[in-house]
Each structure stands twice: as C-alpha cells, then as structure tokens.
C-alpha cells in the first residue's frame, strides 16, 4: 500500500507517519507539506510546497487557537479541499481520512468559529467522490517521543488532562495503531 500524507509536521501527522514506517504493508509514504517533516527513511518521499492552496502543479505527483477566522478557515478548510478535490478527480472513490474535532458543527450555524469551519470541511469532503472518514477526537495526547505544536496554557495542562482521561475514560482512548487497524478492515 502507498500513502499520501499531509500534515506530517504536526502531532497527529507525525504519529501517523511513525506508524506507517513500522508497518510492513506500507511500501511508501509521499509526504507533502510547507516544511520538512525531518524524517529520513527509505519509505518516505517528501515534497515541500509552499502554496498548499494551489496544488495544480503537483497533480502529476499525486496520480484553531490564536488564529483569525480567515486564517483558521484557510488552514482547515481551504488547504484540505485544495488537496481533496484533485485527488477525487485523479482517483475517484479513494479513501480520505480527515482528522476533525469533537464538537464539529455540521450544521455550520453554531457559535464556535472553529466548530463551524470543521463542520463545513467535513460537509465539503463528504460531497466529493471520495470514501471519507472524518474522525472527531475530543483530546489528543502526544505519543511517547512526540510533542504538541500548540503553545500557551494548554500545553501546561496536557499531562493533567492525560492522567484524568486515563482514569476516567479507561478503554475509550484510541491509539494510532487501533485507528490503523480499524481502517484496514
């Protein structure tokens, strides 16, 4: 299996990449991002592309907190759809996994800006000719050796939240391995 991965510099993407490198069934991972993921491996081919909103030039290669609403929409909706639309044209029906968020508002009318945009992104993806999985995690704790890119007070509370989830929500946490195994079905 070959994998196309956007977002490999973030906490979730780097975890996904790490799992892919361990999995013998995955032959190659094409990583596309605005900056290098910093991983050198025989399975990884990386394309650094500054303008992820305009992926037309890459078509042959493909055969928020503290952000304004416009910036969050660009990062969440526009870039995601700029990747998904050409993929739907090139390979209709392919599987597309989108990490959304618990509380995403698919009505697109709620009060929280981030929830409306996440919901709009999900809706737009489901309208494409793709087999879309939208995952809505409520809390993501970095795997061992990985660090969250989030800055500010949330990083101070992460260890406490992780312990709270461990004791209160035992059995409800989803690891990347479990997610990978689910998608293989």
Secondary structure, 3 states (H helix, E strand, C coil): CEEEEECCCCHHHHHHHHHHHHCCCCCEEEEEECCCCCCCCCCEEEEECCCCCCCHHHHHHHCCCCCCHHHHHHHHHHHHHHHHHHHHHHCCCCEEEEECCCCCCCCCCCCCHHHHHHHHHHHHHHCCCCEEEEECCCCCCCCCCCCCCCCCHHHHHHHHHHHHHHHHCCCCCCCHHHHHHHHCC
